[in-house]
Amino acid sequence: MFKKIQLKKPEEFILAQEIQKNFPGYKIRFKKQEDKFVFYLQDGVIYEVFKNFLKEKNINFEIKIE
């Protein structure tokens, strides 16, 4: 018998897949914090492109560079 696996936060899973697809090779961590997502970039090279990507998705976000 198969168990049905339910993801706790499907929107975060879908977002992670899209980030991985659009920004391959970059390590981008994020977490949901109240009403917004906080993203952690390892370098600022893709900052502007990533910011525009999030705006297109209508995501409330904050970006921090590590």
C-alpha positions in Angstrom: 0.0 0.0 0.0 1.2 3.5 -0.8 1.3 6.3 1.7 0.3 9.7 0.5 3.0 12.2 1.3 1.8 15.7 2.0 4.2 18.6 1.9 3.9 21.0 4.7 4.5 24.1 2.5 3.8 23.4 -1.2 4.3 27.0 -2.2 7.9 26.9 -0.9 8.6 23.6 -2.7 7.3 25.0 -6.0 9.3 28.2 -5.5 12.5 26.2 -4.7 12.0 24.3 -8.0 11.6 27.4 -10.0 14.6 29.1 -8.5 16.7 25.9 -9.2 15.5 25.9 -12.8 16.1 29.6 -13.4 19.3 30.0 -11.5 21.3 26.8 -11.9 24.6 26.6 -10.1 23.7 29.3 -7.5 23.1 28.5 -3.9 20.0 30.5 -2.8 18.5 29.7 0.6 15.2 31.1 1.7 12.7 30.9 4.5 9.2 32.2 5.0 9.0 34.8 7.7 5.5 36.0 8.6 4.1 37.5 5.4 7.3 37.5 3.3 10.1 35.3 2.1 13.7 36.1 3.1 16.3 35.1 0.5 20.0 34.6 1.2 22.3 35.0 -1.8 25.9 33.9 -1.6 27.0 36.7 -3.9 25.5 39.9 -5.3 26.2 39.0 -9.0 22.6 37.9 -9.7 21.0 40.4 -7.3 19.2 42.5 -9.9 18.1 39.6 -12.1 16.9 37.6 -9.0 15.0 40.7 -7.7 13.2 41.1 -11.0 12.4 37.3 -11.1 10.7 37.7 -7.7 8.8 40.8 -8.7 7.4 38.9 -11.8 6.1 36.2 -9.4 4.4 38.8 -7.2 6.3 37.6 -4.1 6.7 39.8 -1.0 10.5 39.4 -0.3 13.6 40.6 1.3 17.1 39.8 -0.1 20.2 39.4 2.1 23.7 38.8 0.7 25.9 36.5 2.7 
